[in-house]
Amino acid sequence: MKTRNGFNGKVLAVALSLALAVVFCPLGAYGQEDGAASGTQGTDTASAAPTPAGTAAPSVSDSSIPQQDAVLAAQPDATPTLQPDAALVSQQDAALAAQSVTDPTGLVYSIDSSGGYGAGAYVTGYTGESMSLTVPAQLGGANVVSVQLPSSGISLTFLDVSGNTALKYCDCSGISLTSLDVSGDTALTELYCKSNSLTSLDVTQDTALQTLDCGGNALPSLDVTQNTALENLGCEYNSLTSLDISRNTALKKLNCQNNSIIDISALIAWLHASGHSGQVTPQNTINLSSAVISPIPDQTNTGNAQCPAMTVTLRGVVLADGIDYKSSYTGNTAVGTATATVVGIGRFTGTVSTTFNIVSPVQKAPDITGTVPTTFNTVSSGQKSPDADVASVSVLPKTGDAYLLPIIVGAVLLLAGAGCLLIACRRRSHR
């Protein structure tokens, strides 16, 4: 019994010691962590000593991890929160805004606040099925400032961008257009409409235009007299018969070759001036069949060949003999109808003819002057006076009027006969 009681006492003591260790050891560990967190030295001074080299670092109790996390979370983060870059945000917004939009008509456009032609709507394509397209002045609430229709995949016959007062750039080249309306586009500075089938183009209201490229169409005429700001003009390979650039004082480059311009002298002179470039020649050959020869007045026959000068005009331009044409005549040596023919030379081909008259010289009659006196008696009806009143008549033919002589002689004879008749009647009545 004594032994059992002694053993039981020892067991009780050991259990009590273990219980105390379990209670107090975690408190010490937590206290050390608290001291380290607060910056003060813990109760165990040995734990604060540096770990000798080559020895393992003391393990950290798993129970200390939540406490460490809480402490770290309570400390301010040394790395600042990432703030959005204003420039980057602006670029992102611009990229998002520049995304293409297709409207119900098939117009593909984007809104760009920093485009090359300023803030506004930029038309970049067309997916509609209609062959006629009208571009409104605004798209997506923004003014249309640029229209660029790619030549591949688009085929239109009519394009209307008229009245777009904010439009600065338009490129509709090579899309088979037969009609283009750019009237009233007062801000338009660049227009490219080459390689289409245009037969007319009115740019007279586009007074800000600086570049116009309309080559490779079928334009018979082009008026650029109102485009005084024009610097570059390309109108080659059309059907132009004239081109007036006299008012385009800002013009620096001109390509107008392969047209049918009749008088190119002013264009050649412009090209040779300093600071100018481009190409004027070659020009297409021109047929004279529609030229007009002014009426030729009658020519007097002299026995020699009559070769009167002629005035030949083609579409309002006076052509030069020996440069644009040569003259020939037939039937021009005698009285009658002669023929004058114009034959094109140089850039001109074909012929045109007219006729004129050759007349005999006028034959003048000899001058006749003098007085032909004629006297006769006249008797009034009912008179019985033996003395008859005699009237004297003097007739003077006009100088050079030979045809009056027979008339005058006839009148004299008639009057003489009448006088004789009256005298005979008078004598008979006295008997």
Stockholm file with secondary structure:
# STOCKHOLM 1.0

chainA/1-431         MKTRNGFNGKVLAVALSLALAVVFCPLGAYGQEDGAASGTQGTDTASAAPTPAGTAAPSVSDSSIPQQDAVLAAQPDATPTLQPDAALVSQQDAALAAQSVTDPTGLVYSIDSSGGYGAGAYVTGYTGESMSLTVPAQLGGANVVSVQLPSSGISLTFLDVSGNTALKYCDCSGISLTSLDVSGDTALTELYCKSNSLTSLDVTQDTALQTLDCGGNALPSLDVTQNTALENLGCEYNSLTSLDISRNTALKKLNCQNNSIIDISALIAWLHASGHSGQVTPQNTINLSSAVISPIPDQTNTGNAQCPAMTVTLRGVVLADGIDYKSSYTGNTAVGTATATVVGIGRFTGTVSTTFNIVSPVQKAPDITGTVPTTFNTVSSGQKSPDADVASVSVLPKTGDAYLLPIIVGAVLLLAGAGCLLIACRRRSHR
#=GR chainA/1-431 SS CHHHHHHHHHHHHHHHHHHHHHHHHHHHHHHHHHHHHHTCCCSCGGGGSCCCTTSCCCCCCGGGHHHHHHHHHHSCCSSCCCCCCHHHHHHHHHHHHTSCEECTTSEEEEEESSCTTCSEEEEEEECCSCSEEECCSEETTEEEEEEECCSTTCCCSEEECTTCTTCCEEECTTSCCSEEECTTCTTCCEEECCSSCCSCCCCTTCTTCCEEECCSSCCSCCCCTTCTTCCEEECCSSCCSCCCCTTCTTCCEEECCSSCCSCCHHHHHHHHSTTCEEECCCCCCEEGGGCEECCCCCEECCSSCCCCCCCEEETTEECCBTTTEEEEEESCSSSEEEEEEEEECTTEECEEEEEEEEECCCCCCCCCCCCEEEEEEECCTTCCCSSCEEEEEEECCCTTCGGGHHHHHHHHHHHHHHHHHHHHHHHHHHC
#=GC SS_cons         CHHHHHHHHHHHHHHHHHHHHHHHHHHHHHHHHHHHHHTCCCSCGGGGSCCCTTSCCCCCCGGGHHHHHHHHHHSCCSSCCCCCCHHHHHHHHHHHHTSCEECTTSEEEEEESSCTTCSEEEEEEECCSCSEEECCSEETTEEEEEEECCSTTCCCSEEECTTCTTCCEEECTTSCCSEEECTTCTTCCEEECCSSCCSCCCCTTCTTCCEEECCSSCCSCCCCTTCTTCCEEECCSSCCSCCCCTTCTTCCEEECCSSCCSCCHHHHHHHHSTTCEEECCCCCCEEGGGCEECCCCCEECCSSCCCCCCCEEETTEECCBTTTEEEEEESCSSSEEEEEEEEECTTEECEEEEEEEEECCCCCCCCCCCCEEEEEEECCTTCCCSSCEEEEEEECCCTTCGGGHHHHHHHHHHHHHHHHHHHHHHHHHHC
//
